[in-house]
Structures are given as structure tokens and as C-alpha cells.
Amino acid sequence: MNLLDSIVAQSAGIAALRRDIHAHPELCFEEVRTADLVAAKLTEWGIPVHRGLGKTGVVGIVKGTGGSSARAIGLRADMDALPMQEFNQFAHASRHAGKMHACGHDGHVAMLLAAAQHLARHHDFDGTVYLIFQPAEEGGGGAREMIRDGLFERFPMDAVFGAHNWPGMPVGTLAVSPGPVMASTNEFKITIRAKGGHAALPHASVDPVPIACQMVQAFQTIVSRNVKPIDAGVVSVTMIHAGEATNVIPDSCELQGTVRTFTLEVLELVERRMRDIATKLCEAFDAHCEFEFERNYPPTINHAAEAEFARRVMADLVGPEQVLRQEPTMGGEDFAYMLQARPGAYLFIANGDGTHREMGHGGGPCMLHNPSYDFNDELIPLGGSLWVRLVQRWFSEAAEQAGA
């Protein structure tokens, strides 16, 4: 691998920062301590800092010394943790019950800090780099909130890139692909209002439970019979709540779940069909339906030119054989909002198989959102070098195109 010596030399110090962040996880829009740490380090390295976008967001500005180019690029890392209990017991395990860095955002911050430290010392590019440390990716829509607070107006950039660690693949493997890489995330809540009564006298009631059972089955036909086979969609009913006693037919039944798609067209179709099925099925059984559908994150769709550019950078860094095409996943990511506003790409960096974890780690797999997860610190010099190489090549290719 073609890693930068300066980043490798500083990686132990950055890893210590990562472990400190891991030990002090903060949830959506509560990332005050993390933001303070990030801002303090950037300031220590001479990088101007702007705070407050998206409540706790931090933006650092690094200008190159190659000339007076107006070109600019954004690099984004998310900072928030998840509301879950950590099973690990090593020294840097979470010190806050019910909060854990189980998705590697601590590592994402560390990799961007590693790049920031190098860029601040060398400035070997012609243009401006905006270092975006974003809050509230885990359901809070922090990217959307930073954009609403003027991220791209205050810090105009030609493109924006983000990255996520990916467990299961060998360390040293990178991945990127054009088009959809992560799905839209949406939630629904359906309340069936019926007529409760004695379980021994069902003819005198309208039972919402069999209505709910038929509704769940019918929802599965939307993807299998309404969505084109070459498109993708998921409808998952994950919660059903009804009743309080074995001899009572309940008055109501509540269903909740999630819908995932890679295109807004499929999402429109699924939402419309779900609403039709729910309301008309209830009508057929003489019940009433309350249908709520909340759209959260849009699909994360990489721009083709930027994805191909990132692939070239990756190939130079780790070799073409170590750069894979990222298979789209039905997980969601609010970097999608940034890609709706600016060209760019979302990249993936392999986190390994979990053997990096120290004594005291939990017994489960080192997978995302698992209570035994931990970020692999071996990725810090790789991720930091990737960001720096991407910056250098972005501005050098832009200068070549301008002079052509």
C-alpha cells in the first residue's frame, strides 16, 4: 500500500483520540464533547474552524499554497453514536450506559483528523478543502440540518466525498461504485381501529388481529407483484401490538415497520400500494385504518464521474485488485442529502474480520450496530492517506483540465 509516511508516523496519536471518542459516545445532536475535541485539534494544527451548523457540526478550512484557485472539495465524517449498550470491556469501552460507537463513527472522525493534520502541515494542493464533521447521522438527519444552516452557501465546494468502514472484508480492501449504494429509509405506523369484545363471542366484535395478519401478507405482494423484478425494495413489518388479555378481542392493533428502496419511483409505488391495501382491507372488514408513512433518508446515489475518480485514487493507493465494486445495501445513510446537493461519492473501507479486537471484547461478531463491534485502528493511516491522495489528485486533475 502506498501510505503517506507522515500519517503513518502520527497514527498512534490519532488512534488514541479515536479511543477517547469511543469511550465517550454522544447521541444525535449531543456531540458537544466530540465537537470540542475535533475543534481543539484542528485549531492546534492551525486550521480555521467554524461551528454550529446542524447544532453541533464542525467545519475546518484548509487552503493549499499551490496558487489562487477557487476550486474546493468537501470531505465528511459523522460523529454520533448509537443508543445501545456496549458488550466490550476493554479499556476504551463506553463509559456511558446505553450509548456506544457501534458503527465506527469514532473511526471516521479519526481518519479525517489524520488527513487534516497532514494537509495542515503540507498544503501541497491548489484549492480549498472543507473538513466536515457532521452530527446526527443515526436517524437525526445531521447532513440535512447542516445544509439547511447554509453548509454549501457558506462553504461552496465543487464536490463532496464521504466514507464508511465495512466489516467482513480484509483490511486493505476498498470499494466504490456509481449509482445507488445505500437505500432510502422510511417508517410506517398503521393503526387498525376495530370493535373489541369477548373472545368467546367473536361474531359480536370486529377483530383487528386477523385483519393485521392479512395486511402483513398482502404487503409482501407489493415487492413480488408490483415492483419490477429488476428493481429492489423491502417492506418489513417489525412490530405488531394488540390486546391485553387472552379472553378479550382488542379494539385496535398497531403495525410498524420500515420500507427501503433505491429509487424514489419505487418508493412512491410502495407507499401508494401500502396505503391502498391498508385502508381498503380495513373497509372490507368493517374496520377503520389510520395510516402514517414517514420518509427519512433518501437513497444514497453516487455520481458516476466522482465514483470513477475515487476508484482511480484507490487503485493507486492499494492496487487495482484491492478495489472492489460496492454491492448496494439496504442500509440508509444521510450523506444522501449531500449527494443530492453536490456531485460526489460515498466510499467504503474494509474493517477486517474482527480479529483486531483486544482482550475484553464482547463475544459477538464485529459487525455494524453490534454490541461487540469496535473500529479497527489499522484503518487510520489507510483512510487518512486515502483522503489526502483524493485531495491531491482532485486539484491536480482539475488544474490539468483547466489548462487543456
C-alpha positions as CSV (number, residue, x, y, z in Angstrom):
1,M,0.0,0.0,0.0
2,N,1.2,3.5,-0.9
3,L,0.6,5.1,2.5
4,L,1.8,8.5,3.5
5,D,4.8,8.3,5.9
6,S,3.7,11.4,7.9
7,I,0.2,9.9,8.5
8,V,1.7,6.5,9.5
9,A,4.0,8.3,11.9
10,Q,1.2,10.1,13.6
11,S,-1.3,7.2,13.5
12,A,-0.8,6.1,17.1
13,G,-1.7,9.6,18.4
14,I,-4.8,9.7,16.2
15,A,-5.8,6.2,17.4
16,A,-5.6,7.5,21.0
17,L,-8.0,10.2,20.1
18,R,-10.3,7.6,18.4
19,R,-10.4,5.5,21.6
20,D,-11.1,8.6,23.7
21,I,-14.1,9.4,21.5
22,H,-15.2,5.7,21.6
23,A,-15.1,5.8,25.4
24,H,-17.3,9.0,25.5
25,P,-20.1,8.3,22.9
26,E,-22.7,11.0,22.3
27,L,-26.0,10.6,20.5
28,C,-27.7,12.7,17.8
29,F,-27.1,16.5,18.2
30,E,-25.5,15.9,21.6
31,E,-21.9,15.6,20.2
32,V,-20.6,18.6,22.3
33,R,-17.6,16.9,23.8
34,T,-16.7,15.3,20.4
35,A,-17.1,18.6,18.6
36,D,-14.9,20.3,21.2
37,L,-12.2,17.7,20.7
38,V,-12.3,18.0,17.0
39,A,-12.3,21.8,17.0
40,A,-9.4,21.9,19.5
41,K,-7.3,19.6,17.4
42,L,-8.0,21.5,14.2
43,T,-7.1,24.8,15.9
44,E,-3.9,23.3,17.4
45,W,-2.9,22.4,13.8
46,G,-3.6,26.0,12.6
47,I,-6.9,25.1,10.8
48,P,-9.6,27.8,11.0
49,V,-12.8,26.3,12.5
50,H,-16.5,27.2,12.1
51,R,-19.0,25.7,14.5
52,G,-22.8,25.5,15.0
53,L,-24.0,24.2,11.6
54,G,-26.5,21.4,12.4
55,K,-26.2,22.4,16.0
56,T,-23.0,20.6,16.8
57,G,-21.3,20.4,13.4
58,V,-17.7,21.5,12.9
59,V,-16.2,22.7,9.6
60,G,-12.4,23.1,9.2
61,I,-10.9,25.0,6.3
62,V,-7.5,24.1,4.8
63,K,-6.2,26.2,1.9
64,G,-3.5,25.0,-0.4
65,T,-0.4,27.0,-1.3
66,G,-0.4,26.0,-5.0
67,G,-2.0,29.2,-6.2
68,S,-5.2,31.2,-6.0
69,S,-7.6,28.6,-7.4
70,A,-11.3,29.0,-6.4
71,R,-11.8,25.2,-6.6
72,A,-12.9,23.5,-3.4
73,I,-13.7,20.0,-2.2
74,G,-15.5,18.7,0.9
75,L,-14.6,15.6,3.0
76,R,-17.2,14.4,5.5
77,A,-17.1,12.3,8.7
78,D,-20.0,11.6,11.0
79,M,-19.6,12.0,14.8
80,D,-22.6,10.5,16.6
81,A,-23.0,7.2,18.4
82,L,-25.9,4.8,18.8
83,P,-28.4,4.3,21.7
84,M,-27.3,0.8,22.7
85,Q,-25.3,-0.9,25.4
86,E,-21.8,-2.0,24.7
87,F,-20.7,-5.5,25.5
88,N,-17.0,-4.9,25.2
89,Q,-15.0,-4.5,28.4
90,F,-11.6,-3.3,27.1
91,A,-10.1,-0.1,28.4
92,H,-11.7,2.2,25.8
93,A,-15.2,0.7,26.1
94,S,-18.1,3.2,26.5
95,R,-18.3,4.9,29.9
96,H,-21.9,5.9,29.3
97,A,-24.6,3.2,29.8
98,G,-26.9,2.8,26.8
99,K,-24.6,4.7,24.4
100,M,-22.0,3.1,22.1
101,H,-19.9,3.8,19.0
102,A,-21.2,0.6,17.3
103,C,-21.0,1.9,13.7
104,G,-17.4,3.3,13.6
105,H,-18.1,7.0,13.5
106,D,-15.3,7.4,16.0
107,G,-13.0,5.9,13.4
108,H,-14.5,8.1,10.6
109,V,-13.6,11.1,12.7
110,A,-10.1,9.8,13.3
111,M,-9.4,9.1,9.6
112,L,-10.4,12.6,8.7
113,L,-8.4,14.1,11.6
114,A,-5.4,12.2,10.3
115,A,-5.8,13.7,6.9
116,A,-6.4,17.2,8.4
117,Q,-3.2,17.0,10.3
118,H,-1.2,16.2,7.1
119,L,-3.0,18.7,4.9
120,A,-2.4,21.5,7.5
121,R,1.4,20.7,7.5
122,H,1.9,20.4,3.8
123,H,-0.7,22.4,1.9
124,D,0.5,20.7,-1.3
125,F,-2.6,21.3,-3.4
126,D,-4.2,24.2,-5.3
127,G,-7.6,25.0,-3.8
128,T,-9.6,24.7,-0.6
129,V,-10.5,21.6,1.4
130,Y,-13.5,21.8,3.7
131,L,-13.4,19.2,6.5
132,I,-17.0,18.5,7.5
133,F,-17.5,16.8,10.9
134,Q,-21.2,16.1,10.9
135,P,-23.6,15.3,13.8
136,A,-26.6,13.1,13.9
137,E,-26.3,10.6,11.1
138,E,-28.0,7.8,13.1
139,G,-31.6,9.0,12.4
140,G,-31.2,12.7,13.1
141,G,-30.5,13.8,9.6
142,G,-27.5,15.9,10.6
143,A,-26.4,16.3,6.9
144,R,-29.8,17.8,6.1
145,E,-29.6,20.1,9.0
146,M,-26.1,21.3,8.1
147,I,-27.3,22.0,4.6
148,R,-30.3,23.9,5.9
149,D,-27.9,26.0,8.0
150,G,-26.1,27.0,4.9
151,L,-23.2,24.5,4.6
152,F,-22.9,24.8,0.8
153,E,-23.6,28.5,0.7
154,R,-21.1,29.4,3.3
155,F,-18.5,26.8,2.1
156,P,-19.0,26.5,-1.6
157,M,-17.5,23.3,-2.9
158,D,-17.4,21.6,-6.3
159,A,-17.7,18.1,-4.9
160,V,-18.1,16.2,-1.6
161,F,-17.0,12.8,-0.5
162,G,-17.8,10.6,2.5
163,A,-16.6,7.1,3.6
164,H,-17.8,4.3,5.8
165,N,-15.9,1.4,7.3
166,W,-17.2,-2.0,6.2
167,P,-16.7,-5.1,8.4
168,G,-16.1,-8.6,6.9
169,M,-13.7,-7.6,4.1
170,P,-9.9,-7.9,4.6
171,V,-8.1,-4.7,5.7
172,G,-6.5,-3.1,2.7
173,T,-9.7,-3.5,0.6
174,L,-11.6,-0.5,-0.7
175,A,-14.8,-0.3,-2.6
176,V,-16.8,2.2,-4.6
177,S,-19.4,2.1,-7.4
178,P,-21.6,4.5,-9.3
179,G,-25.3,4.8,-8.8
180,P,-27.3,3.7,-5.7
181,V,-25.1,2.3,-2.9
182,M,-27.5,2.7,0.1
183,A,-31.2,2.7,0.2
184,S,-33.9,5.2,1.2
185,T,-35.1,4.7,4.8
186,N,-38.7,5.1,5.6
187,E,-41.0,4.2,8.6
188,F,-44.7,3.4,8.7
189,K,-47.3,3.1,11.5
190,I,-50.7,1.7,10.9
191,T,-53.4,1.6,13.5
192,I,-56.4,-0.7,12.8
193,R,-59.5,0.7,14.7
194,A,-62.0,-2.2,15.1
195,K,-64.6,-3.3,17.7
196,G,-63.4,-5.1,20.8
197,G,-65.4,-7.7,22.8
198,H,-65.4,-11.1,24.5
199,A,-63.1,-13.6,22.8
200,A,-65.9,-16.2,23.1
201,L,-68.3,-14.0,21.1
202,P,-66.3,-13.0,18.0
203,H,-69.5,-12.5,16.0
204,A,-70.3,-9.5,18.1
205,S,-66.9,-7.9,17.5
206,V,-64.7,-6.7,14.7
207,D,-61.3,-8.4,15.4
208,P,-58.3,-6.3,14.3
209,V,-55.8,-9.2,14.7
210,P,-56.8,-11.3,11.6
211,I,-57.0,-8.0,9.6
212,A,-53.4,-7.3,10.7
213,C,-52.3,-10.8,9.7
214,Q,-53.8,-10.4,6.2
215,M,-52.3,-7.0,5.9
216,V,-48.8,-8.2,6.6
217,Q,-49.1,-10.9,4.0
218,A,-50.6,-8.5,1.4
219,F,-47.7,-6.1,1.9
220,Q,-45.3,-8.7,0.7
221,T,-47.0,-8.9,-2.6
222,I,-46.2,-5.3,-3.3
223,V,-42.5,-6.1,-3.9
224,S,-43.1,-9.5,-5.5
225,R,-46.0,-8.4,-7.8
226,N,-46.0,-4.6,-8.2
227,V,-42.3,-3.7,-8.3
228,K,-40.4,-4.6,-11.4
229,P,-38.2,-7.6,-10.8
230,I,-35.1,-5.7,-11.9
231,D,-35.8,-3.1,-9.2
232,A,-35.2,-3.6,-5.4
233,G,-37.5,-2.9,-2.5
234,V,-38.0,-4.1,1.1
235,V,-41.2,-3.9,3.1
236,S,-40.7,-5.2,6.7
237,V,-43.3,-5.2,9.4
238,T,-41.2,-5.4,12.5
239,M,-43.7,-4.6,15.3
240,I,-47.3,-5.7,16.0
241,H,-49.1,-4.7,19.1
242,A,-52.6,-5.7,20.2
243,G,-54.5,-7.0,23.2
244,E,-54.1,-7.1,26.9
245,A,-55.8,-10.4,27.9
246,T,-56.3,-13.8,26.4
247,N,-60.1,-13.7,26.6
248,V,-60.6,-10.2,25.1
249,I,-60.7,-9.2,21.4
250,P,-58.9,-5.9,21.3
251,D,-60.3,-2.6,20.0
252,S,-57.2,-1.9,17.9
253,C,-54.0,-3.3,16.5
254,E,-50.9,-1.3,15.7
255,L,-48.3,-2.3,13.0
256,Q,-45.0,-0.6,12.5
257,G,-42.0,-1.2,10.2
258,T,-39.7,0.0,7.5
259,V,-39.6,0.4,3.8
260,R,-36.3,0.5,1.8
261,T,-35.8,1.3,-1.9
262,F,-33.0,2.5,-4.2
263,T,-35.2,4.9,-6.2
264,L,-37.9,7.4,-5.4
265,E,-40.1,6.0,-8.1
266,V,-40.2,2.6,-6.4
267,L,-40.8,4.3,-3.0
268,E,-43.8,6.2,-4.5
269,L,-45.2,3.0,-5.7
270,V,-44.7,1.1,-2.4
271,E,-46.2,3.8,-0.3
272,R,-49.2,4.2,-2.6
273,R,-49.9,0.5,-2.6
274,M,-49.4,0.1,1.1
275,R,-51.9,2.9,1.8
276,D,-54.5,1.3,-0.6
277,I,-54.1,-2.2,0.8
278,A,-54.3,-0.9,4.4
279,T,-57.4,1.3,4.0
280,K,-59.4,-1.0,1.7
281,L,-58.6,-4.1,3.7
282,C,-59.9,-2.4,6.8
283,E,-63.0,-1.3,5.0
284,A,-63.7,-4.8,3.8
285,F,-63.7,-6.0,7.4
286,D,-65.8,-3.0,8.7
287,A,-62.8,-1.5,10.5
288,H,-61.1,1.8,10.2
289,C,-57.4,2.5,9.3
290,E,-55.0,5.2,10.4
291,F,-52.0,5.2,8.0
292,E,-48.8,7.1,8.7
293,F,-45.8,7.0,6.4
294,E,-42.6,9.0,7.2
295,R,-39.8,9.4,4.7
296,N,-36.5,9.6,6.4
297,Y,-33.3,9.4,4.3
298,P,-33.4,9.4,0.5
299,P,-31.3,6.8,-1.4
300,T,-27.5,7.4,-1.4
301,I,-26.6,7.7,-5.1
302,N,-23.0,8.1,-6.2
303,H,-22.3,10.3,-9.2
304,A,-20.6,8.3,-11.9
305,A,-17.7,10.7,-12.7
306,E,-16.8,11.1,-9.0
307,A,-17.1,7.4,-8.3
308,E,-14.8,6.6,-11.1
309,F,-12.4,9.3,-10.0
310,A,-12.3,7.8,-6.5
311,R,-11.7,4.4,-7.9
312,R,-8.5,5.6,-9.7
313,V,-7.3,7.2,-6.4
314,M,-8.0,3.9,-4.6
315,A,-6.2,1.8,-7.2
316,D,-3.1,4.0,-6.9
317,L,-3.2,3.6,-3.1
318,V,-3.8,-0.1,-2.6
319,G,-3.6,-1.6,-6.1
320,P,-6.4,-2.2,-8.6
321,E,-7.0,-5.8,-7.4
322,Q,-7.9,-4.5,-3.9
323,V,-10.6,-2.1,-5.2
324,L,-14.0,-3.7,-5.4
325,R,-17.3,-2.7,-6.7
326,Q,-19.5,-1.9,-3.7
327,E,-22.6,-4.0,-3.7
328,P,-25.6,-1.8,-2.8
329,T,-27.0,-2.3,0.7
330,M,-30.5,-1.7,2.1
331,G,-29.0,0.2,5.0
332,G,-29.5,4.0,5.0
333,E,-27.1,7.0,5.1
334,D,-27.9,10.7,5.4
335,F,-24.8,11.6,3.3
336,A,-27.5,11.1,0.6
337,Y,-28.6,14.7,1.2
338,M,-25.1,16.0,0.4
339,L,-25.0,14.0,-2.8
340,Q,-28.4,15.5,-3.8
341,A,-26.9,18.9,-3.4
342,R,-23.4,18.4,-4.8
343,P,-21.6,15.9,-7.1
344,G,-19.6,13.3,-5.1
345,A,-19.3,9.7,-4.0
346,Y,-19.6,7.6,-0.8
347,L,-16.7,5.3,-0.4
348,F,-16.2,2.1,1.7
349,I,-13.1,0.9,3.5
350,A,-12.8,-2.6,4.9
351,N,-12.7,-3.0,8.7
352,G,-11.5,-6.6,8.7
353,D,-13.0,-9.7,10.3
354,G,-12.8,-8.6,13.9
355,T,-9.6,-10.2,14.9
356,H,-8.1,-6.8,15.7
357,R,-10.2,-6.6,18.9
358,E,-8.4,-6.7,22.2
359,M,-8.9,-8.8,25.2
360,G,-12.2,-7.9,26.8
361,H,-14.2,-7.6,23.6
362,G,-17.7,-9.0,23.6
363,G,-18.5,-12.4,22.3
364,G,-20.5,-11.4,19.2
365,P,-19.3,-10.6,15.7
366,C,-17.6,-7.3,14.9
367,M,-20.4,-6.1,12.7
368,L,-22.0,-2.7,12.4
369,H,-24.6,-2.0,15.1
370,N,-23.5,-5.0,17.1
371,P,-22.7,-4.5,20.9
372,S,-19.3,-6.3,20.3
373,Y,-18.2,-4.0,17.5
374,D,-15.0,-1.9,17.6
375,F,-13.4,0.1,14.8
376,N,-10.1,-1.2,13.5
377,D,-7.3,1.3,14.2
378,E,-5.3,-0.2,11.3
379,L,-7.6,1.8,9.0
380,I,-6.5,5.2,10.3
381,P,-3.3,5.5,8.2
382,L,-5.1,4.0,5.2
383,G,-8.2,6.2,5.5
384,G,-6.1,9.3,6.2
385,S,-3.9,8.6,3.2
386,L,-6.9,7.9,1.0
387,W,-8.4,11.4,1.9
388,V,-5.1,13.1,1.2
389,R,-4.4,11.3,-2.1
390,L,-8.0,12.1,-3.2
391,V,-7.5,15.8,-2.4
392,Q,-4.2,16.0,-4.2
393,R,-5.4,14.2,-7.3
394,W,-8.7,16.2,-7.4
395,F,-6.9,19.5,-7.6
396,S,-4.1,18.3,-9.9
397,E,-6.7,16.8,-12.4
398,A,-8.8,20.0,-12.2
399,A,-5.7,22.1,-13.0
400,E,-4.8,19.9,-15.9
401,Q,-8.3,20.2,-17.3
402,A,-8.3,23.9,-16.9
403,G,-5.1,24.2,-18.8
404,A,-6.1,21.9,-21.6
